[in-house]
Amino acid sequence: MKLRKVTLASAAALALALTATACGSGDKDDAAGGGGKKITIGIKIDQPGIGLKTPDGKYTGFDVDVAKYIAKELGYDEKNIVFKETKSADRETAISRGDVKFIAASYSINDERLQKVDFAGPYLLAHQDILVRADDDSIKSPEDLNEKKLCSVVGSTSAKNVKEKLAPKAELQTYGGYSECLTGLENKAIDALTTDDSILAGFASQQQFQGKFKLAGFKMSNENYGIGLKKGDADLKKKIDAALTKMVSDGAWDAAVKANFGPANYKNEQAPKIGDVVK
Ligand code: GLU
């Protein structure tokens, strides 16, 4: 009986020692490690087809599939991924503070953001467009937006483009997330929602909005989606670039496009080359 106790105690000590070894540096997230360690990834949770948290707590969308693929290549089990919402305006801060290891959240690469964070990729090329009510034919060109009530999201390239370039005289309302603009569009409090066509297509195809909205088809900008990561982390950037390259070459990128953009009938551009940012 006594012997058995000792054996159990030794086993416990051994288990502890093994855990300590596996934990290495003791970081919560560790891109070099893997094993049982967790990785926190920033995503959107209200953009169908891109990043969406479903009522049963699951995460779906193209960005989610890309994030899972990268995590796997970095050595993490899918069960060890912790998804964390990163709204458009919070992304640079979440990265700098180390709240997330990387971000896959319709995150366009641009010079302003490159001052604060680095990007792997790009992994998708989208374009800014507008979503209007299906019976509204009054907006024939981007200039027509100058007379309209527009909705977009704070901290996004979409809101910035409207204010600085596309329609400086538009009455722009900015919210925390795009989904918040949809009620306003439906009840005519706003005339149009503007952001990437990839996001708008996902909203338009939702069951509850069927036949209510349409995309104008204006390609008002190039939005090169990149994976945001801590500035100066060249090793992580290299690993993520390699993961993205593999995702395209082994067909997983195409499969993710089909699964997530197919239902929205979104005509995506072909896979971009790593480092090839379209201005
Ligand atoms: N891709 C644009 C951006 O990074 C708009 C979408 C978003 O807000 O996530 O700002």
Residues whose N, C-alpha, C, O or C-beta is under 5 A from the ligand:
A	BS01	LIG	S88 A105 S106 Y107 S108 V153 G155 S156 T157 S158 T195 D196 E223
